[in-house]
Amino acid sequence: MEYKIGLIRGDGIGPEIVNEAKKVLDAVCAKYGHAFCYRDMLLGGASIDANGVPLTEETIREAKACDAVLMGSIGGDANTSPWYKLEPSKRPEAGLLGIRKALNLFANVRPAYLYEELKEACPLRDEVIGRGFDMVIMRELTGGLYFGERKTYEENGLRTAVDTLVYNENEIRRIARRAFDIARKRRKKVTSVDKANVLDSSRLWRAVVEEVAEEYPDVALEHMLVDNCAMQLVKDPGQFDVILTENMFGDILSDEASMVTGSIGMLSSASLNETSFGLYEPSHGSAPDIAGQNIANPLATILSAAMLLRYSLNLDKEADAVEAAVKAVLKEGYRTGDIMSEGCRKVSTTEMGSLVASKI
Ligand code: NAD
């Protein structure tokens, strides 16, 4: 099959890690007989340098014409980069928020997986880790507290601020369906996280998620309060398959789950809309401190490419092959500097990409 894939190389280590992910996608094409037609597009700092703004209409138009977009990461060093002398709406990050909005990417998917070979990086004790963990956090990305009305004012001489947490049933239903769809491709369990003992928005969340669950009788649903979930993530992370939650709870819980894996260079992510389109990127930033040195870990981006194959192109077998190739390379003891441990062999960004590609 022929597919159109957008590439946003981005800033800092972005171009280096995207090149390696492309190498792996090319190996997938060769092995499985697909044709990937790549379109380069600019976002963030690279777009500021070329066009004066972090996101152009052209990038939005081109992204919309693609089946999926793979991104490195954007942004520079906030203390030294001239991009951060610009007003906030013209800085690199505004480009990312802008493209998410323009493409209506309301579902953020972040896996947290513990590789047996990287167990040492996990801050939890062996008896807590047990047989490891493999979960996905599905976070609502365009509603809730971060997008509700807010204001700061003075009342009776006291400075006062208010933020509003709003969700309507359609916003909840569409993200819940996404979570159940993904659970169907995994171990068929959804844990919906809310604060239904206190918040009305959470009570509606719970009611709508239960309605959606009726469409998925093969997927088990449980509800968990957010405070309990924060504890369970460090007490028994192996119990989770898909965690479904609203924007702010997801913001916090997905970072907690990432830290439990201990390896920032390994964490992929996807932002999806109502179609099969998705924007795929590593969870880490553009690491300007190590840019251009051929030492960055490309695996989070390569694993993001595996998500792209699975969720946007529906190529499960090919996605499995990429994930298996990453595991095989780790098993053979190859490591970039950030995940290096005793007895392993240190490799560069390009060597790591080639090793994974060779195992497809
Ligand atoms: P960062 O994730 O870029 O770096 C944090 C630390 O982790 C650094 O020491 C870095 O060298 C290391 N690191 C990160 N990715 C690595 C990799 N693949 N291999 C090896 N080491 C890696 O976070 P930061 O320094 O806070 O942010 C740098 C820039 O990235 C900022 O401009 C920030 O706004 C941006 N950022 C962008 C995104 C995105 O594009 N979605 C996300 C987070 C941060």
Boltz pocket constraint, residues with backbone or C-beta under 6 A from the ligand:
constraints:
  - pocket:
      binder: B
      contacts: [[A, 13], [A, 72], [A, 73], [A, 74], [A, 75], [A, 76], [A, 77], [A, 78], [A, 93], [A, 96], [A, 264], [A, 265], [A, 281], [A, 282], [A, 283], [A, 284], [A, 285], [A, 286], [A, 287], [A, 288], [A, 289], [A, 290], [A, 295], [A, 296], [A, 297], [A, 298], [A, 300], [A, 338]]
      max_distance: 6.0
